[in-house]
Amino acid sequence: MDLNNLGWNAFFEKHLKAISQQYLGVGRISCENKNSYRLFSEYGELTAIISGKLRNNSNNREDSPAVGDWVVFEKIENENKAVIHHVLPRKSKFSRKIAGNTTEEQILAANIDTVFIVSSLNYDFNPRRIERYLTMAWNSGASPVIVLTKSDLCQNPDEMLLQVESVAFGTRIHVISNILNQGIDVLRQYFLTGNTVALIGSSGVGKSTLINKLIGEDMLTTGELRKNIDKGRHTTTNRQMCVLPEGGLIVDSPGMRELQLWDADNGLSQYFDDIENIAQNCRYSDCKHDSEPGCAVKKAISQGILDNGRLESYIKMKNELEFLSKKQSQKASQIEREKWKNIHKQIKNLKKK
C-alpha cells in the first residue's frame, strides 16, 4: 500500500523524524479490537499489538492507538504481524466523553479531514442532536458535512431539510437514499486521494449501507429494517477504516446512543458564534441569558432574530462542558494526591532500611 494514498503527509513525516529509526515501518490503524489492532502499511494489512513500554506509558485511553492513527511499528519476521511502539501526534480527532460516569475521553476517529454527520429522515430525525454533532465536529479539526439518509421513507423531505438548514449555518447538506441510489455519487467529491472521511451518527441510520455503496461491494454487514417500524438494525460493533477503489478512506463507527461532549469549548464558540457575538452586548458580562435585565440575547429572541431552541441547546452544552471541566480537575487532583502519597510511602520505606 502506498502511504500517500493512506493520508501520509509532511505533518507526520516531521514527527517521525523525531523518533529513533530502529523500527522498520509506519502504518495507519484500520481497525481497533479489544486487545489488538489491524493496520495498513507498505507490507499490506497487518495484525498488531502494542508494546509493553507503550502500554505502561499510556496513562489514559487517548494515549493508546485509535482508528486513523499513524503508528511506528516493528514487523515480525515472516509473519503478517507487528508490534506498535509509538503513536504519532494527531492533526485532528473526533472524540466524546466515554459513556457512563467515567470521566475519560474516547477517540472515535483520528487524523480525519471530513466528518459526515449522518441522520435519517425518519424516526431518528432530530435537529437538536445535529447541533450537538456539529459542535463536536467543528472542535475536531475536520470539516463537517450533513448527510440525510432514507429520503425514500420521508413524506416531506423539503420541509425537514429546511429545519436542518436552520441549524446548519452554511454547512453542506446532502439528501440521499441508499435504497433508490439517489444522491450517493455526489458524495464521492469528498474522497480525494489521501483524504479521510469519518461517518458519525446514531444506530440504524444507514452508515454501513452507505459505505458499501461507495466502495461498490458489501464489505460491512448491514441490517434490514425491522418489521412494522422503519428503524434499521445496529450492525457495526467496532470502528474500522476502508480504502475506496478510486481513492480516499472512510471510517465507520458504531451508532451512538449517548453523545457526551469532551473538551469542545472551541467547537461551541465556533458553532454558536452568533449567540456569543450577541451576548457581548448584554448589560452584565456574566449574563446567564435567563432573567437578567439588559440581556441582549433574550432581546434578540423576542425580536425573532434568534431561535429560543438554539439558545437552550447552547446553554445545555455550555453547562455540560463546565461540569465536565470540574470533574476533570477533580480527577487530576486525585491523581496528583495519589502520586505524592506513593512518593512519601517510598521515602518512608527507604528510611526503614
VMD Tcl script that draws the C-alpha trace (Angstrom):
set ca {
  {0.00 0.00 0.00}
  {1.23 3.50 -0.89}
  {1.47 5.58 2.29}
  {0.49 8.80 0.48}
  {-2.76 7.14 -0.61}
  {-3.37 6.35 3.07}
  {-3.06 10.02 4.08}
  {0.67 10.27 4.88}
  {1.97 13.83 4.55}
  {4.62 16.30 5.74}
  {2.91 16.73 9.14}
  {3.51 13.09 10.07}
  {6.90 12.98 8.36}
  {8.13 15.81 10.60}
  {7.09 13.98 13.77}
  {8.53 10.69 12.54}
  {11.99 12.27 12.26}
  {11.93 12.97 16.00}
  {11.67 9.23 16.72}
  {14.51 6.72 16.63}
  {14.65 4.91 13.30}
  {15.37 1.50 14.80}
  {11.85 0.33 13.87}
  {11.04 -0.77 10.38}
  {7.89 0.97 9.32}
  {4.93 3.24 9.77}
  {1.31 2.29 9.30}
  {-2.21 3.52 9.88}
  {-4.66 1.87 12.27}
  {-7.59 0.47 10.26}
  {-9.43 -1.44 12.99}
  {-9.41 -1.44 16.78}
  {-10.31 -4.55 18.77}
  {-10.14 -5.22 22.49}
  {-6.52 -6.36 22.68}
  {-5.26 -5.99 19.12}
  {-5.33 -3.79 16.04}
  {-5.18 -4.05 12.29}
  {-3.11 -1.53 10.35}
  {-2.44 -0.55 6.74}
  {1.23 -0.37 5.76}
  {3.69 -0.81 2.92}
  {3.70 -4.50 3.88}
  {-0.06 -4.71 3.35}
  {-2.57 -5.13 6.17}
  {-1.05 -6.40 9.42}
  {-2.37 -7.60 12.77}
  {-0.70 -5.69 15.60}
  {-0.40 -5.40 19.36}
  {1.11 -2.54 21.36}
  {4.47 -2.95 23.09}
  {4.69 -3.31 26.85}
  {6.50 0.04 27.11}
  {3.75 1.85 25.19}
  {1.10 0.19 27.33}
  {2.85 1.19 30.55}
  {3.32 4.78 29.36}
  {-0.34 5.15 28.37}
  {-1.97 6.97 31.27}
  {-5.32 7.39 29.52}
  {-7.30 5.84 26.69}
  {-6.33 8.77 24.47}
  {-2.66 7.69 24.67}
  {-3.48 4.35 23.01}
  {-3.86 3.95 19.23}
  {-7.26 4.77 17.70}
  {-8.63 4.15 14.22}
  {-6.96 6.61 11.85}
  {-3.80 6.98 13.92}
  {-0.36 6.74 12.34}
  {1.92 4.44 14.33}
  {5.55 3.33 14.26}
  {5.84 -0.45 14.35}
  {8.27 -3.34 14.17}
  {7.20 -6.12 11.79}
  {7.58 -9.69 13.00}
  {9.73 -11.56 10.50}
  {7.92 -13.99 8.16}
  {4.52 -13.12 9.66}
  {1.80 -10.58 8.90}
  {2.08 -9.31 12.45}
  {3.62 -6.25 14.09}
  {4.36 -4.62 17.43}
  {3.39 -0.94 17.80}
  {5.98 1.21 19.63}
  {4.80 4.80 19.05}
  {1.64 6.72 18.18}
  {2.43 9.81 16.10}
  {0.78 13.13 17.08}
  {-2.72 13.66 15.66}
  {-3.60 16.52 13.32}
  {-7.31 16.12 14.18}
  {-9.57 13.87 16.25}
  {-13.27 13.35 16.78}
  {-13.85 12.36 20.38}
  {-16.50 12.23 23.08}
  {-16.69 11.57 26.78}
  {-16.85 7.83 27.29}
  {-20.39 6.61 28.00}
  {-21.33 6.29 31.66}
  {-19.98 8.00 34.75}
  {-16.28 7.60 33.91}
  {-14.55 10.93 33.15}
  {-12.42 9.81 30.24}
  {-12.01 10.61 26.57}
  {-12.93 8.16 23.81}
  {-11.44 8.90 20.41}
  {-13.84 7.83 17.66}
  {-11.54 8.65 14.73}
  {-8.14 10.31 14.35}
  {-6.48 12.31 11.55}
  {-9.73 12.89 9.67}
  {-10.36 15.57 7.06}
  {-14.14 15.45 6.79}
  {-16.91 14.32 9.16}
  {-20.16 13.03 7.65}
  {-22.88 13.69 10.24}
  {-25.40 11.02 9.20}
  {-29.06 11.37 10.23}
  {-32.05 9.59 8.74}
  {-35.21 11.38 7.66}
  {-37.46 9.07 9.64}
  {-37.60 8.22 13.36}
  {-34.02 9.38 14.01}
  {-34.52 12.92 12.75}
  {-33.60 15.43 15.45}
  {-32.20 18.90 14.60}
  {-31.09 19.45 18.21}
  {-28.94 16.31 18.05}
  {-27.46 17.52 14.75}
  {-26.45 20.72 16.56}
  {-24.55 18.63 19.10}
  {-22.78 16.67 16.35}
  {-21.86 19.92 14.59}
  {-20.38 21.38 17.78}
  {-18.16 18.33 18.20}
  {-17.25 18.23 14.51}
  {-16.06 21.85 14.48}
  {-13.99 21.09 17.58}
  {-12.37 18.04 15.94}
  {-10.35 20.00 13.39}
  {-12.21 18.37 10.48}
  {-14.86 19.88 8.18}
  {-18.45 18.76 8.84}
  {-20.89 17.66 6.14}
  {-24.50 16.67 6.92}
  {-25.85 13.57 5.15}
  {-29.61 12.97 5.46}
  {-30.45 9.36 4.62}
  {-33.65 7.37 3.94}
  {-35.34 10.10 1.92}
  {-37.45 7.30 0.39}
  {-39.13 6.86 3.79}
  {-39.89 10.56 4.23}
  {-43.15 12.18 3.19}
  {-41.88 15.76 3.45}
  {-38.09 15.85 2.83}
  {-38.11 19.52 1.73}
  {-39.70 20.62 5.00}
  {-37.23 18.60 7.07}
  {-34.34 19.95 5.01}
  {-35.39 23.48 5.94}
  {-35.25 22.51 9.62}
  {-31.66 21.25 9.19}
  {-30.64 24.35 7.24}
  {-31.88 26.48 10.15}
  {-29.24 24.92 12.43}
  {-26.51 24.11 9.88}
  {-25.40 27.71 9.10}
  {-23.57 27.16 5.83}
  {-22.60 23.53 6.42}
  {-23.09 21.50 3.25}
  {-26.11 19.17 3.33}
  {-26.83 16.18 1.09}
  {-30.12 14.25 0.95}
  {-29.71 10.63 -0.16}
  {-31.48 7.28 -0.42}
  {-29.41 4.11 -0.20}
  {-32.36 2.04 -1.40}
  {-33.02 4.18 -4.50}
  {-29.30 5.00 -5.08}
  {-30.13 8.70 -5.07}
  {-27.56 11.37 -4.14}
  {-24.75 8.92 -3.37}
  {-22.47 9.76 -6.31}
  {-22.41 13.41 -5.20}
  {-20.63 12.31 -2.00}
  {-17.67 10.95 -3.99}
  {-16.31 14.50 -4.35}
  {-15.03 14.28 -0.74}
  {-12.93 11.17 -1.36}
  {-9.78 12.61 -2.84}
  {-6.61 10.53 -2.67}
  {-5.34 10.51 0.92}
  {-8.47 12.24 2.23}
  {-10.17 10.60 5.23}
  {-13.91 10.81 5.90}
  {-15.46 9.61 9.17}
  {-19.16 8.73 9.45}
  {-20.82 9.69 12.74}
  {-24.45 9.07 13.67}
  {-26.98 7.06 15.64}
  {-27.62 3.34 15.26}
  {-29.51 2.24 12.19}
  {-29.28 5.42 10.11}
  {-27.62 3.61 7.19}
  {-23.90 4.34 7.67}
  {-22.70 0.82 6.79}
  {-25.06 0.62 3.79}
  {-23.73 3.94 2.53}
  {-20.14 2.75 2.85}
  {-20.94 -0.42 0.89}
  {-22.50 1.75 -1.84}
  {-19.41 3.96 -2.02}
  {-16.99 1.03 -2.03}
  {-19.05 -0.93 -4.54}
  {-19.21 -4.17 -2.57}
  {-20.64 -5.48 0.70}
  {-17.57 -5.10 2.91}
  {-19.61 -4.20 6.00}
  {-22.58 -6.05 7.46}
  {-25.86 -4.17 7.25}
  {-29.21 -4.67 8.93}
  {-32.60 -4.78 7.27}
  {-35.42 -2.59 8.50}
  {-37.30 -4.07 11.42}
  {-40.80 -5.27 10.74}
  {-43.57 -2.74 11.40}
  {-41.09 0.04 12.13}
  {-38.69 1.99 9.94}
  {-35.66 1.54 12.21}
  {-32.52 -0.03 10.82}
  {-30.69 -2.55 12.96}
  {-27.43 -1.63 14.67}
  {-24.76 -3.69 12.89}
  {-21.32 -2.08 13.29}
  {-19.69 -3.25 16.54}
  {-16.26 -1.64 16.25}
  {-14.63 1.24 14.42}
  {-12.94 0.37 11.13}
  {-11.41 2.15 8.16}
  {-11.74 1.14 4.49}
  {-9.94 2.32 1.36}
  {-12.14 3.34 -1.57}
  {-11.16 1.99 -5.02}
  {-10.96 5.49 -6.58}
  {-9.03 6.94 -3.63}
  {-9.76 8.26 -0.19}
  {-10.51 6.48 3.07}
  {-13.72 6.10 5.04}
  {-14.21 5.33 8.75}
  {-17.34 3.63 10.05}
  {-18.19 3.62 13.76}
  {-20.85 2.01 15.96}
  {-24.03 4.04 16.32}
  {-24.04 6.23 19.42}
  {-26.98 6.20 21.80}
  {-25.13 8.65 24.05}
  {-23.06 11.58 22.80}
  {-21.46 13.44 25.68}
  {-19.15 16.34 24.90}
  {-15.42 16.25 25.57}
  {-13.27 19.38 25.60}
  {-15.47 21.06 22.97}
  {-15.07 24.70 24.03}
  {-13.63 25.76 20.67}
  {-16.38 23.96 18.78}
  {-19.04 25.52 20.98}
  {-17.72 29.05 20.37}
  {-17.34 28.40 16.65}
  {-20.75 26.85 16.09}
  {-22.66 29.21 18.41}
  {-20.72 32.33 17.46}
  {-23.98 34.14 16.68}
  {-25.11 33.80 20.32}
  {-21.70 34.71 21.74}
  {-21.46 37.79 19.48}
  {-24.90 39.00 20.59}
  {-24.02 38.26 24.23}
  {-21.22 40.83 24.08}
  {-23.96 43.48 24.21}
  {-25.53 42.12 27.39}
  {-25.53 44.53 30.35}
  {-23.64 42.07 32.55}
  {-20.53 40.21 31.38}
  {-21.58 37.08 33.31}
  {-25.16 37.15 31.99}
  {-26.80 33.70 32.03}
  {-29.39 34.79 29.43}
  {-32.20 33.86 31.79}
  {-33.99 36.67 33.63}
  {-31.23 39.28 33.96}
  {-32.13 42.84 32.92}
  {-30.45 44.16 29.80}
  {-29.93 40.69 28.24}
  {-29.20 41.23 24.54}
  {-29.71 37.52 23.78}
  {-33.24 37.47 25.20}
  {-33.98 40.68 23.28}
  {-32.79 39.02 20.04}
  {-35.17 36.12 20.70}
  {-38.12 38.45 21.33}
  {-37.33 40.24 18.04}
  {-37.23 36.95 16.12}
  {-33.51 37.31 15.35}
  {-32.56 34.24 17.39}
  {-34.38 30.94 17.97}
  {-35.05 30.08 21.62}
  {-34.42 26.38 20.99}
  {-30.92 27.21 19.76}
  {-30.24 29.19 22.95}
  {-31.45 26.23 25.05}
  {-29.03 23.91 23.19}
  {-26.18 26.36 23.74}
  {-26.84 26.71 27.46}
  {-27.24 22.94 27.89}
  {-23.92 22.17 26.19}
  {-22.11 25.02 27.96}
  {-23.29 23.73 31.35}
  {-22.27 20.22 30.37}
  {-18.75 21.37 29.48}
  {-18.42 23.32 32.72}
  {-19.45 20.25 34.71}
  {-17.02 18.07 32.75}
  {-14.19 20.56 33.38}
  {-14.89 20.39 37.11}
  {-14.83 16.58 37.02}
  {-11.55 16.61 35.07}
  {-9.98 18.95 37.66}
  {-11.11 16.68 40.48}
  {-9.64 13.66 38.70}
  {-6.34 15.47 38.09}
  {-6.16 16.46 41.76}
  {-6.83 12.88 42.82}
  {-4.07 11.57 40.54}
  {-1.66 14.17 41.94}
  {-2.54 13.20 45.53}
  {-2.01 9.51 44.73}
  {1.36 10.30 43.16}
  {2.64 12.15 46.23}
  {1.18 9.53 48.51}
  {3.24 6.87 46.72}
  {6.36 9.08 46.82}
  {6.03 9.56 50.60}
  {5.45 5.84 51.01}
  {8.64 5.04 49.07}
  {10.64 7.56 51.15}
  {9.27 6.06 54.35}
  {10.23 2.55 53.23}
  {13.76 3.73 52.36}
  {14.22 5.22 55.85}
  {13.27 1.90 57.43}
  {16.10 0.10 55.59}
}
mol new
graphics top color blue
foreach p $ca { graphics top sphere $p radius 0.5 }
foreach p [lrange $ca 0 end-1] q [lrange $ca 1 end] { graphics top cylinder $p $q radius 0.2 }
display resetview
